Amino acid sequence: MDVCTPNSDMQTQLSEQYKNTPLGQEADNILRSCVHCGFCTATCPTYQLLGDELDSPRGRIYLIKQMLEGNQVTEATQLHLDRCLTCRACETTCPSGVRYGRLVDIGREVVEQQVSRRISDKIKRYLLRKLIEDPRLFGFVVRTGRFLKPFLAQELQQKIPAEQTPLHRVKSAHSRRMLVLSGCAQSVVTPNTNTAAVNVLDKLGIELIEPQPAQCCGSVSHHLSAPDTARQHMRHLIDQWWPYVEPSNGEQSIEAIIITASGCGATVKEYGDILKYDNVYAEKAKRISELAKDLCEVIVDERLEQFAKKAKPLKVAFHSPCTLQHAQQINGVVEKILVKVGFQLTTVTDSHLCCGSAGTYSIMQPELSQQLLSNKLDALKKEEPNIIATANIGCQLHLATKTSTPVKHWIELLQSLIKEY
């Protein structure tokens, strides 16, 4: 590929097809902010594994630029964009603030319109979206998998999550009220995450409301280039939450919307941006994004003395999901909470690198995903922790497939310090 002159703004000449469209103009602004410095290649997981410039953020930016300028789009272009984890480590590294995550979403949307996928690939992507985004269907499949587990090959057995022993969930009322997202997959596979959040926040004088039925935030469709379906999920979730945000019955509005899965949180915080062209939902989406907070953002400022652990501290290796540290730019907050209540944190080398889960990536790109998983577990287990903790359902399930060390959401560790439960 051609390499542009370093340290100068990228020059673009969008084709007539995209030049005067909102999507094209947004992409153009992002492209022009790139100065081709190459810092992003140093932290890109796929570039480290494959060594191909086109499997780096800089290379993919160039491919997207070519597409929008009217050059031929091929299956090779599609492959390089598919291989991107959307981990957004490049955004953390970029000195120019290039919004790469948004750009690659636009690029994938354009590719999807111009390059036809194989029927088998289309079916797989469709089924993944329908399965994961429907808690009832997903629950049925998970229960069936657990029933058939003894008869399945070892490789498949590892992918079936163990059933959690339900935690007791406290019921109480407080003047401080917040919503919490159930999530589609999380509500089925790791319901203890939200139960633990409810119990811990109750101790801090906060009532956590979990509207039902559980709904999808739209992340899966959003990253599988099904923008219309993704936006529909977002609108449904906004509708479910809005009576708590703007109550019509005189009740006090909620203080925040808590997201306990950082992957969902990264998307919800961008609702305002994703739906900004929606005349009906733009303002509501912006308000939802303003209210959205990762669980750790609320807890870190509260009085945690009552959770202080006096016994010998457990060694915890914390895996910070990409959606927490890169997409939401939240670093060191969970670690601060865990240390404050008495856990001993291990040192994790290359903590900025992705574990390979990345939503549906572990299914769509299994070979690369498994390499990243092995590398991540080597780093996490180096100091022989008692527990591996994380902040995202996808990472939690993915890590658990190849280790005997318990993998939990970090809020479960605080829950374990509450004497009554």
N, C-alpha and C positions, 0 to 999 in steps of 0.2 A: 504494500500500500504506500501511497505517497505520504510523506511526512511534512506537515506545515512548519513554517518558521517558528521556532520556540519563542515564548514570551511576547506574543502579539495576539490581539483578539482575533478569533476565527472569522474569516470573511465568508459570507453565505450569499447564495443567489437562489432562493427558493423558486420552485417551478410555479406556474400559474395555478396549478391544481391546489397548492397549499398556501400560496403567498398571502392571500386575503382572507384566510380562515382563522378563527380564534385558535384552533389547535396548532396550525402552522406558525402563527405569530408567537405563540407561547414557546414552541420548540426553537424558533429562530432566536429568541431572546436568551434561551439557555445555551444554545450552541455558541453564540457570540461571546458568552462569558468565559468560555474555555480558552486558555492560553497555551495549551499543548505542552505543559511543563513536564508531564510524565510522572509526577509524584504519585498519582493514583495507581500506577502499575506496581509500586512497592507493597501495597496493601491489598491488592486484588487476589482473592483465593484462586480463581480459575487461571489467572495468568501465571501464578506461582506453580500450579500443577501442570499446565499445558505449554507454557512458554511461547504462546502465539499472541502477537500484538493484537490480533482481531478478537482475542478472548480477554482483552483488558478493557477498562473503561474508555481509555483514549481511542482504542481501535473501534469500539462499538459506537462511540460518538461520531467517528468518521463515517462509519457505515450508515448511521441515521442521517447524517448530513447529505450523503450521496443519494439516499432514498428521497429526501425532501427536495432535492435539487433536480429530481426527475430521472436519475440514473436507474439502470435495470436492477430490480430486486430479485434475488435468487434464493433457492433453498439454503445455500451456504450462509447468506445473510441471516435467514431465519434461525439457523443452527447456532450461530454465534450469539444472537440475542437470547435464544432459549437457554444457552449455557450460563447466562448471567444469573447469579443467585439473588440479585437485588438486595444484597446484604448492606450496600451503601457505605462500606468501609472507605470507599473512594471519596465520599462526601466529607467524611471526617478528616481525611488527609488533604483535600483540595484547598489550596490557598486562595482560590478565586471564588469559592462558594458556588461551584457549578451544581445545579439541582439535577444530578444524574439520574436519581430514582424516578423522577417525573419524566425525564427525557426518554428513558428506556421504556417506560410504560407507553408513551406516545409512539415510539419506534415499533414496538410490538403490535400496537393497534394498526399501524400502517402496513406492516408486513402481513398481518392476518388478512387484510383486505386484498393484498396483491399476490400472495403465494398460497396456493391451495395445499393443504396438508393431506397426507395419506388417510384413507378412511379409518384405518385402525387407530391412528393418532387422534383423529377427531372424536372417535368413540371414547377413547380413554379419557380425554380431556373433559368431554361432556359428562361421562359417568362420575368422574372425580368431583366435578362441581355439584352435581345433583346429590351425590352421596354425602359429601362432607357438609354441605350447606343445609341439609335437612336432618335435624337431630333425631327425629323419629326413625327415619330410614337408616341413618348412621348407627343408631342404637341397636336396631334389629340386626344389622350386619355384624356389629361387634359381638353381640350376644351369640349369634350363630357361630362366629369364629371361635369364641371361647368354648362352645360346646364341642366343636369339631377339632379343637387343638390337639388332643392326643393322637389323632389320625393323620395329622399334617406333617410335611417335611420340616426338619429342624429350622430351616431358613424362614419358613412361613410362621412357625410357632413363635419365633423371636419378634415378629412384627405385631403380634396380637397382644394388646396391653392387658395387664392383670387387672382384675376388678378391685377397686378400693373398698376397704372396710369403712362404711359411712361414719363420719364424725357427728357428734351431737351438735345441733345448730341452735343457738340461743335465740329466744324471741323477746325483744324488748323495744322500747320506744325512747328516743332522745330528741332534744330540740334540734340538734345538728343532724341533718338527713342528707344522704347521698344515694345515687343510683349505682348499680353495678351491672355490667354486661354479663349475661350467662354464657354467651358464646355457643356456637353450634357443636364443635367437636369437644370442647372443654366440658360442657354441661353433661355430656355422655360419658366421657372416659375418665376425667379427673374432677368430679363434682366437689371433692374435698377442698379444692383450691378456693372456691367462693365461700364454702362453709367456714373455712379457717379465716378468711377475710372478714366475714360477718362477725365471728366470735372475737377476733382481735380488735376490730374497730368498736365493738360494743364495750370492751374494756376501756377504750379511749373516749367513750361518751359520744359515739357516732352511730346512728342507725343506718344500716345499709339495706336499701330496697332493691329487690331483684325482680323486675317485671317479667311476667310470663305471658305467652310461651317463649321459650328460648329462641332467639333469632340470630341469623348470621349478619355480621357487620359488612359483608361484601368483599372481604380481602381476597378470598379464593378466586372468585370470578374476575376481580380487578387485575390480579396478576396472571390470570390465564387468558387475558385478552378478550374478555367478554364484558365490555364496559356497560352495555345496556342492562344486563342482568345485575351487575355489581351496583349500578346506581339505583336499581329497583329495590335491592336489599337495603341500601342506605336509606331510601325514602321510607320504607316500612319501619325501620328501626327508629328513625326520627319521629315518625307518627306515634310509635309506642312510648317514646320518652317524653314527647312534648307536653302532655298533661302535667308532668312533674316539673318541667322547666318553666312553663307558663300556666300554673293552675288557675282554673276558672271558678273554683269553689271557695276561694278565700284562703286556702291553705298556704303555708309558707313554701316557697319554691326550694328545690334541692340546691345544695351548696356546690356539688361537683358530680361528675360522672366518672366512676372508678372503672378502670379496665385492668383486669388481673392477668391478661395475656398480652404481652408486649407487642405481638404481631398484630392483634386487633387494635391495640392502642395507637400504633403508628398510622393505621388507616383512618381510624375515627378522628384523630387529630388533624387529618387532611381532608375531612369532609367538606369544609368550607372552600377548599381549593378545587376539589373534584367536582362539586356541584355548583360552582360559581356561575355557570351559564344557564342554570335552571331557574327560570323566572319565579317558580312557585316555592322552591326549597332553598334557594341561595342564602337568604338571611337566616333561616332556621339552621341550615348546615353550619354556617359560620358560628352561630351561638353554641351549637353542640360541640364543635371543635374547641371553642374557648373553655368550655366546662370540662372537657375530657382530661383526665389525669391518670398517669400510671399509679398503681397502688402505693408504690414507694414514695412518690412525691407528697402524698398525704401523711403517711406514717412517720417520715423522717423528722417532721416538725412537732410531733406530739411527745408527750411525757412517757418515756419507755421504761422508767425505773421499775415499775411493777413486773416487767418481764425479765429483769436481770437474773441471769443464771449463776447460781453460787457453786454448783457442783463442778467437777472437772469438765472443762469445755470440750465439746465435740469438734473434731477437725472437719471443716466444711470447705469444699472446693466450689467456688461460685462461677458458673458459666453465664456471662452476661450476653444475652441474645443480641444479635445484630440490630433487631428492631428496637431494642432499648438503647444501646450505646451509640449506634450510628444514625438510625432513623429519627429517634426521639432526642438524641444527644443527651441522654441521662447517664452519667458515668460516676461510679463510686458511691452512689446513694444507697443501694441495697447493701453493699459491703459495709458502709458506715452503720446501718441499722443492725446488721448481724453482729458486728464487733461490739456495738454499744450494749447489746443484751447478753453478751458473754460467749459468743461462738469464736472459735479460732479459725481464721481464714488461711488457706494455703496460698502459695504463690502459683499462678497459672501463666506459663509462658505463652506468648503469642495470643493473648486473650482477645485481641481484636479480630481474630480470624473466625469465620463461620464454621458451625458444626456440621453443615451439610443438610440440615433439615429444610429450611427456607420454604415453608409452606408445602407445596406439592413437589418440590425439587427432588426429594429423596425417591419419589416414584418415577418422575419423568426423566431424571438423569442419575440413575442408581450408581453407576461406576464412579463418577466424580463425587457423588454424595458419600459413598462408603470410604473413599480416600480421606475426605475431610473429616468424617466421623472418627476414623482410626487415629488421625493426627490429634484431634481434639481430645479424645479420651486418654491418649498417652500424656498429654499436657495436664489434664485434670487429675489423673491418678498418680502422677509422679511422686507426690508427697503422701500417698496412701491415706486419703481422707476417709472419714466415717460415712460421710454423705456428700453427694453432689447436688447442689441447689441451682435452680435457674428461675427464669421469670416468664417463660413462654411455654404453652402446651406443646407446640410442635417440637421444640428443642427437648423438652422433658421426655416425650415418647421416643424420639429418635435416639437420644443418648442411652436410654434404658434398654434398647435392643441389643447392645453389645457389651454390657457390663453387669456384674453382680453387685456392684456398689449401689445402694439405694439412690434413686434420683427423684427429688421432690421439688415442688415449688417452694420458694423461700418463705412464703407466708405460713406454710405448714410448720416450719421450725419455730416461729413465734407462737403459733397455736399450741405446740407441745409444751410451752412454758406456762400455760394457763392451768392452774391447779385444779379448778373445778371440772375441766374437761379431760 
